[in-house]
Amino acid sequence: MQFNIHEAKTQFSRLVAAVERGETVTICRNGRPVAECVPARAPGAFPFGAWGRPDGADGGAGLAHLADPTDAETLDGMGL
């Protein structure tokens, strides 16, 4: 399906409905394609294992570094 810019503005709801049905809509300026509207992809599942195990058992750093105490000198340097 193809719309020129003026048609796309005036028939935007129709354009969106076509995209929702799975169609690709091309928007043209002076008969030349300038943009395509395609259906949005559903977000993929979050890769919970992407950072490795929190305990570092898989060889990664784990989260142990987050529990390290901060010394007084570092806090003073931060103005805290």
MOPAC internal coordinates of N, CA, C and O (Angstrom, degrees):
PM7 1SCF
backbone

  N    0.0000 0     0.00 0     0.00 0    0    0    0
  C    1.4426 1     0.00 0     0.00 0    1    0    0
  C    1.5218 1   107.39 1     0.00 0    2    1    0
  O    1.2310 1   120.72 1   -37.95 1    3    2    1
  N    1.3278 1   116.23 1   142.05 1    3    2    1
  C    1.4552 1   121.08 1  -175.92 1    5    3    2
  C    1.5253 1   110.13 1  -132.73 1    6    5    3
  O    1.2310 1   120.27 1   -42.69 1    7    6    5
  N    1.3201 1   117.09 1   137.31 1    7    6    5
  C    1.4537 1   123.46 1   176.99 1    9    7    6
  C    1.5175 1   108.56 1  -129.74 1   10    9    7
  O    1.2310 1   120.34 1   -36.38 1   11   10    9
  N    1.3325 1   116.96 1   143.62 1   11   10    9
  C    1.4595 1   116.75 1   167.36 1   13   11   10
  C    1.5318 1   106.40 1   -84.30 1   14   13   11
  O    1.2310 1   120.20 1   -10.40 1   15   14   13
  N    1.2972 1   117.22 1   169.60 1   15   14   13
  C    1.4718 1   120.46 1  -172.90 1   17   15   14
  C    1.5205 1   111.57 1   -58.86 1   18   17   15
  O    1.2310 1   119.79 1   136.26 1   19   18   17
  N    1.3110 1   118.01 1   -43.74 1   19   18   17
  C    1.4671 1   120.23 1  -179.45 1   21   19   18
  C    1.5290 1   110.97 1   -61.81 1   22   21   19
  O    1.2310 1   120.39 1   134.82 1   23   22   21
  N    1.3358 1   116.86 1   -45.18 1   23   22   21
  C    1.4736 1   120.62 1   177.80 1   25   23   22
  C    1.5233 1   110.57 1   -61.72 1   26   25   23
  O    1.2310 1   120.41 1   138.69 1   27   26   25
  N    1.3305 1   116.83 1   -41.31 1   27   26   25
  C    1.4685 1   120.23 1  -179.47 1   29   27   26
  C    1.5256 1   110.52 1   -61.23 1   30   29   27
  O    1.2310 1   120.41 1   140.75 1   31   30   29
  N    1.3341 1   116.82 1   -39.25 1   31   30   29
  C    1.4615 1   119.68 1   179.00 1   33   31   30
  C    1.5244 1   111.40 1   -67.18 1   34   33   31
  O    1.2310 1   120.83 1   135.93 1   35   34   33
  N    1.3198 1   116.01 1   -44.07 1   35   34   33
  C    1.4591 1   118.71 1  -174.79 1   37   35   34
  C    1.5211 1   113.55 1   -80.52 1   38   37   35
  O    1.2310 1   120.10 1   158.67 1   39   38   37
  N    1.3336 1   117.42 1   -21.33 1   39   38   37
  C    1.4666 1   120.84 1  -178.61 1   41   39   38
  C    1.5343 1   111.15 1  -121.77 1   42   41   39
  O    1.2310 1   121.16 1  -141.98 1   43   42   41
  N    1.3126 1   115.39 1    38.02 1   43   42   41
  C    1.4582 1   120.05 1  -175.01 1   45   43   42
  C    1.5337 1   112.16 1   -57.98 1   46   45   43
  O    1.2310 1   120.00 1   138.54 1   47   46   45
  N    1.3194 1   117.60 1   -41.46 1   47   46   45
  C    1.4693 1   120.52 1  -179.86 1   49   47   46
  C    1.5259 1   110.98 1   -60.46 1   50   49   47
  O    1.2310 1   120.29 1   139.06 1   51   50   49
  N    1.3209 1   117.05 1   -40.94 1   51   50   49
  C    1.4684 1   121.21 1   178.04 1   53   51   50
  C    1.5296 1   110.43 1   -64.90 1   54   53   51
  O    1.2310 1   120.46 1   139.07 1   55   54   53
  N    1.3289 1   116.72 1   -40.93 1   55   54   53
  C    1.4606 1   122.14 1   178.08 1   57   55   54
  C    1.5387 1   109.91 1   -60.38 1   58   57   55
  O    1.2310 1   120.21 1   132.37 1   59   58   57
  N    1.3123 1   117.19 1   -47.63 1   59   58   57
  C    1.4635 1   121.35 1  -179.42 1   61   59   58
  C    1.5240 1   110.75 1   -64.89 1   62   61   59
  O    1.2310 1   120.09 1   140.78 1   63   62   61
  N    1.3187 1   117.43 1   -39.22 1   63   62   61
  C    1.4655 1   120.48 1   178.72 1   65   63   62
  C    1.5307 1   110.83 1   -62.13 1   66   65   63
  O    1.2310 1   120.51 1   140.33 1   67   66   65
  N    1.3207 1   116.64 1   -39.67 1   67   66   65
  C    1.4672 1   120.45 1   178.30 1   69   67   66
  C    1.5249 1   110.49 1   -64.15 1   70   69   67
  O    1.2310 1   120.54 1   137.91 1   71   70   69
  N    1.3188 1   116.57 1   -42.09 1   71   70   69
  C    1.4705 1   120.27 1   178.72 1   73   71   70
  C    1.5257 1   109.94 1   -65.48 1   74   73   71
  O    1.2310 1   119.89 1   140.34 1   75   74   73
  N    1.3192 1   117.82 1   -39.66 1   75   74   73
  C    1.4642 1   121.04 1   177.34 1   77   75   74
  C    1.5278 1   111.89 1   -61.46 1   78   77   75
  O    1.2310 1   120.37 1   149.75 1   79   78   77
  N    1.3133 1   116.89 1   -30.25 1   79   78   77
  C    1.4652 1   120.34 1   177.49 1   81   79   78
  C    1.5301 1   111.89 1   -78.55 1   82   81   79
  O    1.2310 1   120.50 1   177.29 1   83   82   81
  N    1.3232 1   116.64 1    -2.71 1   83   82   81
  C    1.4588 1   120.32 1   177.71 1   85   83   82
  C    1.5152 1   114.61 1   101.99 1   86   85   83
  O    1.2310 1   120.09 1  -178.20 1   87   86   85
  N    1.3128 1   117.43 1     1.80 1   87   86   85
  C    1.4631 1   120.52 1   179.69 1   89   87   86
  C    1.5174 1   111.02 1   -79.78 1   90   89   87
  O    1.2310 1   120.89 1   -26.34 1   91   90   89
  N    1.3129 1   115.90 1   153.66 1   91   90   89
  C    1.4570 1   122.00 1   170.91 1   93   91   90
  C    1.5188 1   106.39 1   -98.24 1   94   93   91
  O    1.2310 1   120.51 1   -51.27 1   95   94   93
  N    1.3180 1   116.62 1   128.73 1   95   94   93
  C    1.4604 1   122.09 1  -179.45 1   97   95   94
  C    1.5200 1   108.20 1  -110.78 1   98   97   95
  O    1.2310 1   120.86 1   -51.86 1   99   98   97
  N    1.3222 1   115.96 1   128.14 1   99   98   97
  C    1.4557 1   121.52 1   178.89 1  101   99   98
  C    1.5198 1   108.60 1  -102.08 1  102  101   99
  O    1.2310 1   120.94 1   -46.76 1  103  102  101
  N    1.3326 1   115.81 1   133.24 1  103  102  101
  C    1.4648 1   121.43 1   177.35 1  105  103  102
  C    1.5261 1   106.98 1  -107.45 1  106  105  103
  O    1.2310 1   121.67 1   -49.05 1  107  106  105
  N    1.3397 1   114.40 1   130.95 1  107  106  105
  C    1.4721 1   119.97 1  -175.10 1  109  107  106
  C    1.5226 1   111.14 1  -117.90 1  110  109  107
  O    1.2310 1   121.34 1   -27.00 1  111  110  109
  N    1.3132 1   115.03 1   153.00 1  111  110  109
  C    1.4630 1   122.80 1   171.28 1  113  111  110
  C    1.5262 1   105.67 1  -120.99 1  114  113  111
  O    1.2310 1   120.30 1   -58.83 1  115  114  113
  N    1.2903 1   117.02 1   121.17 1  115  114  113
  C    1.4680 1   122.25 1  -177.50 1  117  115  114
  C    1.5263 1   111.85 1    51.99 1  118  117  115
  O    1.2310 1   120.70 1  -139.69 1  119  118  117
  N    1.3382 1   116.26 1    40.31 1  119  118  117
  C    1.4579 1   120.70 1   177.23 1  121  119  118
  C    1.5173 1   115.29 1    81.05 1  122  121  119
  O    1.2310 1   119.76 1   176.35 1  123  122  121
  N    1.3515 1   118.06 1    -3.65 1  123  122  121
  C    1.4706 1   121.46 1   179.52 1  125  123  122
  C    1.5196 1   109.86 1  -103.40 1  126  125  123
  O    1.2310 1   119.57 1   -52.44 1  127  126  125
  N    1.3279 1   118.43 1   127.56 1  127  126  125
  C    1.4704 1   120.70 1   178.75 1  129  127  126
  C    1.5293 1   111.14 1   -60.44 1  130  129  127
  O    1.2310 1   121.07 1   -48.04 1  131  130  129
  N    1.3315 1   115.55 1   131.96 1  131  130  129
  C    1.4595 1   120.48 1   178.22 1  133  131  130
  C    1.5296 1   113.15 1  -124.40 1  134  133  131
  O    1.2310 1   120.28 1   161.96 1  135  134  133
  N    1.3321 1   117.06 1   -18.04 1  135  134  133
  C    1.4671 1   119.52 1  -178.99 1  137  135  134
  C    1.5198 1   109.31 1  -156.43 1  138  137  135
  O    1.2310 1   121.53 1   -26.84 1  139  138  137
  N    1.3191 1   114.68 1   153.16 1  139  138  137
  C    1.4583 1   121.05 1   174.23 1  141  139  138
  C    1.5145 1   109.39 1  -125.90 1  142  141  139
  O    1.2310 1   121.12 1   -43.70 1  143  142  141
  N    1.3029 1   115.46 1   136.30 1  143  142  141
  C    1.4632 1   121.79 1   174.48 1  145  143  142
  C    1.5206 1   106.62 1  -106.02 1  146  145  143
  O    1.2310 1   120.86 1   -56.68 1  147  146  145
  N    1.3083 1   115.96 1   123.32 1  147  146  145
  C    1.4586 1   121.64 1  -178.66 1  149  147  146
  C    1.5234 1   109.00 1  -125.75 1  150  149  147
  O    1.2310 1   119.82 1   -24.08 1  151  150  149
  N    1.3308 1   117.94 1   155.92 1  151  150  149
  C    1.4668 1   119.57 1   177.74 1  153  151  150
  C    1.5286 1   111.12 1   -59.41 1  154  153  151
  O    1.2310 1   120.85 1   -39.38 1  155  154  153
  N    1.3039 1   115.97 1   140.62 1  155  154  153
  C    1.4624 1   121.01 1   177.74 1  157  155  154
  C    1.5183 1   109.37 1   -69.93 1  158  157  155
  O    1.2310 1   121.05 1   -35.90 1  159  158  157
  N    1.3239 1   115.60 1   144.10 1  159  158  157
  C    1.4712 1   120.08 1   176.10 1  161  159  158
  C    1.5186 1   108.90 1   -84.04 1  162  161  159
  O    1.2310 1   120.93 1   -35.96 1  163  162  161
  N    1.2989 1   115.82 1   144.04 1  163  162  161
  C    1.4661 1   120.39 1   175.76 1  165  163  162
  C    1.5221 1   108.13 1   -68.17 1  166  165  163
  O    1.2310 1   119.90 1   -39.77 1  167  166  165
  N    1.3193 1   117.79 1   140.23 1  167  166  165
  C    1.4642 1   119.36 1   179.11 1  169  167  166
  C    1.5255 1   110.41 1   -63.10 1  170  169  167
  O    1.2310 1   121.05 1   -38.52 1  171  170  169
  N    1.3095 1   115.60 1   141.48 1  171  170  169
  C    1.4560 1   120.19 1   178.56 1  173  171  170
  C    1.5220 1   111.02 1   -76.14 1  174  173  171
  O    1.2310 1   120.88 1   -10.89 1  175  174  173
  N    1.2910 1   115.93 1   169.11 1  175  174  173
  C    1.4595 1   120.88 1   178.03 1  177  175  174
  C    1.5222 1   109.53 1   -68.49 1  178  177  175
  O    1.2310 1   120.45 1   -36.45 1  179  178  177
  N    1.3193 1   116.75 1   143.55 1  179  178  177
  C    1.4653 1   120.84 1   177.63 1  181  179  178
  C    1.5198 1   109.19 1   -69.29 1  182  181  179
  O    1.2310 1   120.40 1   -49.25 1  183  182  181
  N    1.3163 1   116.83 1   130.75 1  183  182  181
  C    1.4754 1   119.62 1  -178.17 1  185  183  182
  C    1.5279 1   111.27 1   -79.29 1  186  185  183
  O    1.2310 1   120.15 1   -97.33 1  187  186  185
  N    1.3201 1   117.32 1    82.67 1  187  186  185
  C    1.4644 1   120.84 1  -174.83 1  189  187  186
  C    1.5233 1   112.86 1   -57.49 1  190  189  187
  O    1.2310 1   119.74 1   151.87 1  191  190  189
  N    1.3099 1   118.10 1   -28.13 1  191  190  189
  C    1.4551 1   119.39 1  -179.72 1  193  191  190
  C    1.5100 1   113.92 1   -88.08 1  194  193  191
  O    1.2310 1   119.94 1  -173.03 1  195  194  193
  N    1.3204 1   117.72 1     6.97 1  195  194  193
  C    1.4603 1   120.74 1  -173.43 1  197  195  194
  C    1.5251 1   113.38 1   -61.89 1  198  197  195
  O    1.2310 1   119.86 1   150.90 1  199  198  197
  N    1.3115 1   117.87 1   -29.10 1  199  198  197
  C    1.4629 1   119.66 1  -176.73 1  201  199  198
  C    1.5203 1   112.56 1  -101.49 1  202  201  199
  O    1.2310 1   120.01 1  -174.41 1  203  202  201
  N    1.2909 1   117.59 1     5.59 1  203  202  201
  C    1.4492 1   120.07 1   179.69 1  205  203  202
  C    1.5183 1   111.98 1    84.55 1  206  205  203
  O    1.2310 1   121.73 1     4.69 1  207  206  205
  N    1.3174 1   114.30 1  -175.31 1  207  206  205
  C    1.4661 1   119.58 1  -177.67 1  209  207  206
  C    1.5198 1   110.83 1   -78.72 1  210  209  207
  O    1.2310 1   120.15 1   -39.39 1  211  210  209
  N    1.3334 1   117.32 1   140.61 1  211  210  209
  C    1.4640 1   119.85 1  -179.45 1  213  211  210
  C    1.5282 1   113.49 1   -62.14 1  214  213  211
  O    1.2310 1   120.16 1   153.48 1  215  214  213
  N    1.3494 1   117.31 1   -26.52 1  215  214  213
  C    1.4661 1   119.25 1  -178.50 1  217  215  214
  C    1.5258 1   112.03 1   -87.88 1  218  217  215
  O    1.2310 1   119.63 1   178.39 1  219  218  217
  N    1.3288 1   118.32 1    -1.61 1  219  218  217
  C    1.4561 1   121.44 1   178.63 1  221  219  218
  C    1.5138 1   113.76 1    76.88 1  222  221  219
  O    1.2310 1   119.61 1  -170.47 1  223  222  221
  N    1.3309 1   118.34 1     9.53 1  223  222  221
  C    1.4596 1   121.89 1  -176.17 1  225  223  222
  C    1.5249 1   112.61 1   -65.57 1  226  225  223
  O    1.2310 1   120.07 1   163.39 1  227  226  225
  N    1.3332 1   117.47 1   -16.61 1  227  226  225
  C    1.4577 1   119.94 1   179.40 1  229  227  226
  C    1.5278 1   112.00 1   -92.26 1  230  229  227
  O    1.2310 1   120.27 1  -170.78 1  231  230  229
  N    1.3297 1   117.09 1     9.22 1  231  230  229
  C    1.4558 1   121.25 1   178.76 1  233  231  230
  C    1.5121 1   113.42 1    96.58 1  234  233  231
  O    1.2310 1   120.05 1   172.92 1  235  234  233
  N    1.3222 1   117.50 1    -7.08 1  235  234  233
  C    1.4609 1   121.02 1   178.52 1  237  235  234
  C    1.5172 1   110.83 1   -82.05 1  238  237  235
  O    1.2310 1   120.52 1    -0.19 1  239  238  237
  N    1.3072 1   116.61 1   179.81 1  239  238  237
  C    1.4677 1   121.49 1  -177.63 1  241  239  238
  C    1.5192 1   112.15 1   -71.86 1  242  241  239
  O    1.2310 1   120.35 1   155.46 1  243  242  241
  N    1.3246 1   116.94 1   -24.54 1  243  242  241
  C    1.4588 1   119.06 1  -177.67 1  245  243  242
  C    1.5169 1   110.54 1    68.37 1  246  245  243
  O    1.2310 1   121.04 1    19.69 1  247  246  245
  N    1.3111 1   115.62 1  -160.31 1  247  246  245
  C    1.4603 1   121.05 1  -179.49 1  249  247  246
  C    1.5196 1   112.47 1  -111.13 1  250  249  247
  O    1.2310 1   120.14 1  -171.60 1  251  250  249
  N    1.3228 1   117.33 1     8.40 1  251  250  249
  C    1.4648 1   120.70 1  -176.59 1  253  251  250
  C    1.5288 1   111.61 1   -58.38 1  254  253  251
  O    1.2310 1   120.01 1   145.07 1  255  254  253
  N    1.3245 1   117.59 1   -34.93 1  255  254  253
  C    1.4657 1   119.69 1  -178.50 1  257  255  254
  C    1.5296 1   112.29 1   -63.57 1  258  257  255
  O    1.2310 1   119.79 1   158.89 1  259  258  257
  N    1.3161 1   118.00 1   -21.11 1  259  258  257
  C    1.4471 1   120.24 1   178.22 1  261  259  258
  C    1.5200 1   112.54 1   -73.82 1  262  261  259
  O    1.2310 1   120.24 1   159.95 1  263  262  261
  N    1.3169 1   117.15 1   -20.05 1  263  262  261
  C    1.4489 1   121.48 1  -178.53 1  265  263  262
  C    1.5273 1   112.69 1   -93.65 1  266  265  263
  O    1.2310 1   120.32 1   175.91 1  267  266  265
  N    1.3390 1   117.00 1    -4.09 1  267  266  265
  C    1.4689 1   119.37 1  -179.50 1  269  267  266
  C    1.5220 1   109.40 1   -63.68 1  270  269  267
  O    1.2310 1   120.51 1   -47.26 1  271  270  269
  N    1.3342 1   116.62 1   132.74 1  271  270  269
  C    1.4588 1   118.81 1   178.21 1  273  271  270
  C    1.5274 1   110.61 1   -69.23 1  274  273  271
  O    1.2310 1   120.90 1   -29.39 1  275  274  273
  N    1.3071 1   115.89 1   150.61 1  275  274  273
  C    1.4581 1   121.09 1   178.12 1  277  275  274
  C    1.5191 1   107.57 1   -97.75 1  278  277  275
  O    1.2310 1   120.83 1   -49.94 1  279  278  277
  N    1.3173 1   116.01 1   130.06 1  279  278  277
  C    1.4654 1   119.52 1  -177.67 1  281  279  278
  C    1.5298 1   110.74 1   -78.27 1  282  281  279
  O    1.2310 1   120.63 1   -17.47 1  283  282  281
  N    1.3316 1   116.39 1   162.53 1  283  282  281
  C    1.4495 1   122.84 1  -175.89 1  285  283  282
  C    1.5230 1   111.26 1   -61.81 1  286  285  283
  O    1.2310 1   119.57 1   143.32 1  287  286  285
  N    1.3376 1   118.43 1   -36.68 1  287  286  285
  C    1.4545 1   121.44 1  -179.02 1  289  287  286
  C    1.5412 1   111.32 1   -63.25 1  290  289  287
  O    1.2310 1   120.52 1   137.66 1  291  290  289
  N    1.3220 1   116.60 1   -42.34 1  291  290  289
  C    1.4510 1   120.69 1   178.10 1  293  291  290
  C    1.5233 1   110.32 1   -64.91 1  294  293  291
  O    1.2310 1   120.07 1   138.46 1  295  294  293
  N    1.3433 1   117.48 1   -41.54 1  295  294  293
  C    1.4537 1   120.58 1   178.30 1  297  295  294
  C    1.5222 1   110.92 1   -63.55 1  298  297  295
  O    1.2310 1   120.10 1   139.32 1  299  298  297
  N    1.3231 1   117.41 1   -40.68 1  299  298  297
  C    1.4747 1   120.36 1   178.50 1  301  299  298
  C    1.5289 1   110.22 1   -63.39 1  302  301  299
  O    1.2310 1   120.48 1   138.94 1  303  302  301
  N    1.3275 1   116.70 1   -41.06 1  303  302  301
  C    1.4597 1   121.19 1   179.02 1  305  303  302
  C    1.5286 1   112.20 1   -62.93 1  306  305  303
  O    1.2310 1   121.04 1   152.44 1  307  306  305
  N    1.3101 1   115.61 1   -27.56 1  307  306  305
  C    1.4650 1   120.68 1   178.77 1  309  307  306
  C    1.5335 1   111.36 1   -88.11 1  310  309  307
  O    1.2310 1   120.34 1   176.63 1  311  310  309
  N    1.3146 1   116.95 1    -3.37 1  311  310  309
  C    1.4491 1   121.16 1  -179.22 1  313  311  310
  C    1.5056 1   114.11 1    77.37 1  314  313  311
  O    1.2310 1   121.15 1  -155.67 1  315  314  313
  N    1.3516 1   115.40 1    24.33 1  315  314  313
  C    1.4717 1   119.05 1  -178.61 1  317  315  314
  C    1.4995 1   112.15 1  -107.65 1  318  317  315
  O    1.2310 1   120.10 1   180.00 1  319  318  317

